[in-house]
């Protein structure tokens, strides 16, 4: 997690596509777990990280929902999105309330202690969302105790800030969108989050002067979490990723949500 000063073009190149996609019918629910022999694929999701996973009305959108529909189709199931707060996803998986978590999860050693992860489908890194007026100097002032750092609770952005900005004032937010609002209102000076999410937030808040600072802070791999005892689910997810990678469909899907690819 060393800080690396690279151009925005290198940041865009750091996102590597590793899988594919398809389509199927969708249902949404927060009901109790379905039976083990159900034809429903229960996908745990926290739709607060556009363009990876978000919600418009009752419709789940983004990279992860599209991949969840594709995986369900491959398995001959109907996808059921089980929506919850980000920090509750892992526990819900371990309790058997969902079959898989597909919600912009970074594969980390600590998470691997509790669950298994599929093969990675995307390589990305943490970036800084800042006010445009601060972009040129943020690399020099980032570790100044006076610089206020924001991150989303229980994310790798949160972990990075705790480890690297121990002297800074740090504020946590339930969603990335709330972090962006805090940046606009000058409650914080920088917001740490996944590159695709920060680029989305910069686009949403362009009129307010937000931008993504040059360079990235980490290199991370995104994957899907399954219970350690659920070998068939892990095998199915990995098979789907391999087949999708060979087909080249994932590249097209992700470019739909992350056009700078």
Buried (B, 14 or more C-beta within 10 A) or exposed (E): BEBBEEEBEEBBEBBBBBBBBBEBEBEBEEEEBBEEEEEBBBBBBBBBBBBBBBBEEEEBBBBBBBBBBBBBBBBEBBBBBBBBEBBBBBEBBBEEBBBBBBBBBBBEEEBEEEBBBBBBBBBBBBBBBBBEEBBEEBBEEBBEEEBBBBBBBBBBBBBBBBEBBEEBEBBBBBBBBBBBBBBBEEBBBBBBBBBBBBBBBBEEBEEBBBBBBBBBBBEBBBBBBBBEEBEEBBEBBBBBBBBBBEBEBBBEBBEBBBEEB
